[in-house]
Amino acid sequence: MGFELELDEFLHELALFKGFSEHTLKAYSSDVCDFLNFLEARFLDLSREALWEYRSFLSSQGYEKSSIARKLSSIRSFLRFLRRKGYISEPLEKFIRNPKSGRPLPRALSKEEVEQLISVASDARERAIVELIYATGVRVSELVSLNWSDIDWDSEVVRVLGKGGKERVVPIGSKALEALRAYGSESGMKGPLFKNRDGDRLTSRSVERIVKRMAIKAGLGSDVTPHVLRHSFATHLLEGGADLRTVQELLGHSSLTTTQIYTKITLDRIKEVYALAHPRS
């Protein structure tokens, strides 16, 4: 196989200085051994070309991208060790690139499904929760942090404290305002916006349970979460002609790249409509 002694030294160093567990050490050993056996079976020297060939080989074997990334990370660490110890001179670790992680597309409800979800609300609080998330796109953590004083009824906006303590002002639609007024007339418009039966602030977990229960009742499945409503908010805005920068501001994204994922969803929907409607699609 080659490099057996160097591998033993490498693993010993990981155990001694990094404090890695036996399980982690076995994973490193397995990843590096697989690579070294690959080289030996193909009579390849340790080179950048061999590294590229091995990366292609891993991809062809149907490994998940996360598994490939882990294997390459182990090899990268081993190569860095070899160079630091003077066993090799070329910085081969720099030629290993992890596969790009394909970001999963978030699920978005259709407008009809959102209406379906709202229609099964069992009380004013449930309706207000769904209406407000869908109207503003707030994160569930932001929703449960809201107070009645954060709503400006005259301007029809809500002040949201987002990630990193960043504040943004988001418009509220008339339907959500109407639902909030109905809920407020029952609960009182002081203190936390959404309270539990004991009068304490509602938790994120409680909101998630409420939305899931409503979704099952509406026949939409058990995977509908407050985050799905947030995705639906963004998707429907883009489908309605909103520009990406505006949606970025409304969602409270620090990077436009994060918001750009929604353009893929809307493009997929456009393609579906085209395929159904165009006579020569």
N, C-alpha and C positions, 0 to 999 in steps of 0.2 A: 504493500500500500504506500509506503514512503511517509516520512514525517511522523512516524509512530512516537519516537522519543520526544519530539517537539510538541506533539499533541498532549502527551502525558504532562509535560512541563506547563503547558498552557492551562490545562484543567486544574493542575495543582495550584497555579497562581490565582485562578478564578475562585477556588475554594478558600485559599488563604487570605487574599486581599479583598475580594468582593463578598465573601461570606455566602456564596451561592449554595442553595440546597442540593441534595443528592439528585433530586428530580430534575432540577435545572441543569446540573452538570451532565446528566445523561442525555438531555436534549441537545446540548452543545456538542457532546461527543458524537452523537448519532448524526447530526447535521454535517459536521466536518468529515467524519468517516465516509458518509455517502458521497461527498464531493471528491475526496481522495480516491475512493474506489472507482468513481466515474473516470477520473484522470487515468488511473492504472488500466482500466478495461479498454480504454481507447488509445493507450500509449501517448498520452498528452503530457506535455510539460506544464508546469505552473506558469501561466501567462495570462495576459488580458484576453487573448482570443479564447483560451480555454474557459475562462470565467464567463464570457459571453455565450459560449456554446452550452455551458451548464445551465445558464439561466434559461435559454431556449428549451433545453431538455426538460427542465422542471415545468415550464408552461405547457409543453406537449403532453405531460403526464396527467394533466387534469387537476393539479393541485389548486386549492383556493389561493387567491392572491395573498391573503394574510399568512398562509402557510409558507408560500414562497418567500415572502418578506422576512419571516422568522428564520428560515434556513439561510438566506443570504446575509442576514445580520450576524449569525453565528460565524459564517465564513469570513465576513468582513473583520470581525473581532480577532479571529485567528490570524489572518493576514497581517493585521496591525501589530499583533504580538510578534510574528516572525520578523517583521521589519525592525521593530524596536530592539529585538535581541540580536540583530545582525545576520539572521539566517537567509534573508533575501534583501535586496537593495531597492528594488522598484516598488513604489507605493501602489501595489495592485488593488488595495481596498478601495481606492478612489474610482476604480472602473466598474464597481458593482452598484447598480442602480435597482432600487426596489420597483416592482410593478406599480403602475398607477392604480390607486384604489378607486374603484368605480363607486361613486357616491350613490347610495340607494335613493330612488325618487320617493318623496313623501306622498302618501295617499291624500287625495282631495275628494271630498264629497261633491256631487253635482248640486246645482241650485235646488233641484227638486228634493234631493235627499236631505238637504239642510232644512227645508220646509217640513219634511216628514219628521225629522228629529224634534223640531220645535213643537210640532202639533201634539206630541205625546207627553209634553211636560205635565206633571201631576200637580204642580202648584206654581205660584208666582215666582218663587226663588229659582226653581229649575229653569223656567222660561227666561228669566233675567240673565242667568249664568250663560246659557247658550247664545242668547241674542247678543250679549255684550262681547263674548269672545269672537263670535262671527263678525260683529260690526266693527271691531277694533283690531283684531288679530293679536291681542295681548297674550303673552305666555301665561301659563297657569300660575306660576310663582308671582307674576305681576298682578294677576287678577285678585289673588287672595290677600295681597298687600294693600289693595285700594281701600280708601275711606270715602264716606259720602262727601266729605269736603273736597275730594279730588275732582268732583264733577262740576263743571261750569254749565249750569242749565241754560243760561242766556246765550252763551257762545256755542253750546252743544258740542263741547269737547271734554276729554278727560285727561288729567295729568298723570302720566305713568312713569314710575321710577323703574328703569330697566337694569340690565347687566352693568356692572361697574359703577353703579350709582348714577348712571346717565338718565336725565329726565327728558321726556318727549311729550308733546301734546298731540293727541289723536282725536279726530272727529268721531262723534257717535251718531249713528243713523236714527231716524225718527222712530223706527220700530223698537230699537233697543232702549231709547229714552222712555218710550211708552211702557215697556216691560219693567224698567227700573222704577218708574213712578208707581206702578201697580204694586210692585214688591215693597217699595218704601212706605206705601200707605199702610202696609200690614206690619212691617218690622220696625218702622221708625227710621228717620234719616239722620242718625247720629252714629259716630264711631265707625267700626269696620263696615265696609260695604256688604260683605256676605258673612253672615253669622250662622252658627249651628244652633241647635235647640236650646243650648244652655246660655246662648248670648255671646259665646266666644267666637273669635275669628275662625272662619272655615279654613281647613287645611287643603293643601294641594291634593293630597291623597283622597280627601272627601270629594273634591270636585271631579277627580278622575273617576271615582266610583259612580257619581251621579250621572256623568256623561255616558259611561259604559252601560249603565242600567237603562238609560233612555234609548240608547242605540239598539240594544237588544230588543226592547219593547217596540221600537219602530221597524224592526226587521232588517237593520243595517249591519248586523254582525257585532261581535264583541271586541273588534280591534279599533273601534272609533274612540278617540281620545280627545282631550282639549287641544292637543297639538295638531290633530287632524283638522279641527275647526280653524286653527290658525293657518294651516296650509290652504284650506279652502278659501279663506279670506283673501290670501295673496293671489291664488290662482284665478279667482273670479274677478279680482281687480284688473289683472293683466289681460284676461279675456275680454274685459269691458273697455280696454284701451288705455289703462293707466300706464305711465312710463315706469321703468325699472327703478329710477332714482327715488321717485315718490314712494313706491312700495318699500324700498329699502328704509326710508325714513320712518314710515308707518310701523314697520316690523321691529325697528330698533336694531337693525343689523349694522355692525361696524364696518363690514366689508361688502362691497357690491357683489363679489364673487359668491357669497352665501345666498344672495337673493336670486342670482342668475339660474339656479337650479329650477326655479318655477317656469322659466321660459321653455324648458324641455317639456314640462307637463302640458303647457298650453299648445305647444307645437304638435304633441302627440294627439291632442284632442282635435286640432285643426285637421290633421291627417285622417282621423277617423271620420269626421264629418265629410271630408272630401271624398273618401273612399265610398261612402254611402250615397252621396248626392251626385257625384259627377258621372255622366253616362259612359265615359271612356276611362274611368279610373282603373 
